[in-house]
Amino acid sequence: MAEEATIDQTSNQERQPTPAEFALPGLLQLTGCADYSLNNPDTLTKYKTAAQISQKGLDAVIGWCQEGEKIVSICQKGDDLLEKEIAKVYKGKKIAKGISHPTTVSPSSYITPYTPLTTDSEEAAVTLQGGEAIKIQLGAQIDGFGTIVCDTIIVASDKDKDEKLAGQEADLLWACHYANELLLRLMLPPGLLATGTDEEKKKAAMEKAPSQSRITKMLETVAKSYDCNIVESTTSWLFDRNEIEGKKKIVLAPENENSKGEGIPEVGEVWGVEMGISTGTGKNRILEKRPTLHRRTTITYQLKRPSSRKTLSEIVKKFGTFPFSLRQLGDEREAKVGVVECVRSNVLRQYEVIADKDLAPVARVFCTVAPDKEKYKSGKKITDPEILKLLDQPISKPTSGKSKNKKKKKKPAKKADENDDDEEDSSSDA
């Protein structure tokens, strides 16, 4: 994985490991269960290896996303790269490994990951447009320890690719960044990063974790600071081995009472943290497009059609319980037929193609990400003092050693882009 600066700007040798290095897009983990505990060095190594591959894939795909490029071609190249990198690790060992999430490139208003098929001529012809806020998502898994990363970029048009982006698009990315930064801090168990005397640490640890409704309210304050809204039912999940949608979840701006989340993060848990921001209302709608992203469920059913059984057998062998695209199967046309009975019998779950209700631009991240300050300029800022105080809090505990390469601590929440000459670096942690 490419070396990246942490929030406290310490050196790579002396800083705390980032969530990306553990393939944990949320909290650092201290304990686990059974033989798959993160106390087990092998588990940590597998997470870190998967994270490195995922980040390398994301960086490559971002570079390929240029105006006029076909989305399906980019997705295929991304999967090819992931498979190539995965094949390099754990050679000769009886360990399941593969893609934990296919490469997806979602157009501006799309909320869910989008991965077109080569056999659908209209979808296969879709190209990237200049000025689009596209979402790139992919991931790798080693021995069932899956990593998923997602980032949002604005596709530069040929005529202004060297210009600093301003306006609504820049506001969208900054809103998504700060909302995600705040969410990570709100998810940390109370007192985990407390400093001071033992009494002060004990007092901090006794504080009650914020409710999910409180979390949503604070994040909405951030979004509205940039004239944006939280995407309806944006969900962060508890991760487990071979499972990316565990029993506990945090649902932001739930659609209704039935879609509310339950549970709070605890030390020893792995969470996938997602943030979605829209320049529109944040409401969503299902598009009339073929679902091409699927995932196997735990439901068993005696499939009747030979094509269905053949397709399911290939899915189980290649992907286990991780998401996959129909274009990743051997015969794409046969797969489109084979999944029909599988979906109908709930053996497979299909992910509908969902977009913003108003078709407004949407930004998503499944990681900690900071927009490049040299490219994106927003004239808006966050003013809520409670939120600014939280954003000033580091994600990881400071190390006892002194950094050899200290940098000025970044506080863009208060003065985002007010000074074009600001030379502070930004970071992107998956």
Beta strands, then each sheet from edge to edge (+ up, - down):
strand 1: 97-106
strand 2: 133-142
strand 3: 145-154
strand 4: 165-166
strand 5: 229-230
strand 6: 234-239
strand 7: 249-252
strand 8: 270-272
strand 9: 275-278
strand 10: 284-286
strand 11: 293-296
strand 12: 324-325
strand 13: 348-351
strand 14: 354-356
strand 15: 362-365
strand 16: 368-369
strand 17: 376-377
strand 18: 428-429
sheet 1: 1+ 2- 3+
sheet 2: 4+ 17+
sheet 3: 5+ 9- 15+
sheet 4: 7+ 6- 8+
sheet 5: 10+ 14-
sheet 6: 12+ 11- 13+
sheet 7: 16+ 18-
end
